[in-house]
């Protein structure tokens, strides 16, 4: 502890303090300057390294281009079928060579091979190392296929995208059946809610699930005695579709009440479209219910619209409540029926570019339209609703939709399995992205308690409002 003379002059003390502060400040500045210099040196080295890599890369590109040009200049009189055959042969040989070279290097000099690979390939080598370790050394016997499927599921789940998922062979068959219009099951779609619960997303009319009494937003807690906690939707679907059982025992929670339903599994034929007419204020208004956007939905939709128009309708209500979506091509063709040629239907954006998709036919309509939606109208249903809202001037009646603004594609794997993964996002004709926001109605109407207690068409206040909006245009 430093001793200070009490009689020391205060001015001298202040001078010392200032001097010490100045010294510390200069020292700090020197340290900062040294750090800056080190950072600058590192940046310089990185830039030099990057420049060298770019030069090597550019040189390789030039050599490759010369080789291609030399090849093309040698012979330019290929017939079309010869070019196709040549391309196929090159592809096959390329794949074969890749496999053979990889095998040769890994068996003869694995360490040299790994050190020369990119970081991505090193990660794959790490995966293979773990796979072999678990397969060879885990204390219990493991199923190799289960390990691989688990790894794929883990990889997709790491994307934190509920719409990207893995389907094993059985699940792929089920998915394809559903999107083709018929399948064996209970007639309900399931999804994950924001809390991670497996919920009933929609129930097909007159299906076993509908007859048993399952409803939208029921939380599925167990299937055949197995808890769904922590499961993916595909895993729950597999439980429901268990081929060894003719019925599915489904325990659900509705509000605070738990119930169990024994639902018989049948071949469910999905009628994508139903229609009828209503007389409202002396006008005949057409009504079309679209349950799903399957491969054949557009054809069914067009047929129903033309039948209604033959009855001289003065307006149209399109009901997509509870419709969780489907194929993009179906909704595209449906919108094309109503919008003049070259009108923007929607926009698709990937990592780099936004593409505008426009109506391509000379077909169009000009009668008033209302699209009826609710919180479980999703994806293609939302494309239809906002497309007609912005590009046609249609009303949207009901409650705000689900809010799914992404586009998925499927990829069949060699094992018969499939992955469904997000590749793009879609935007409305005006460029709006509704993801996690939904399509907001022009006429907001909550479903009445009367309908919830007795769900018959006469009590459907949302439908009555939509018909009224169209009739008054």
Order of alpha helices (4+ residues) and beta strands (2+ residues): alpha-alpha-alpha-alpha-alpha-beta-alpha-beta-beta-beta-alpha-beta-beta-alpha-beta-beta-beta-beta-beta-alpha-beta-alpha-beta-beta-beta-alpha-beta-beta-beta-beta-alpha-alpha
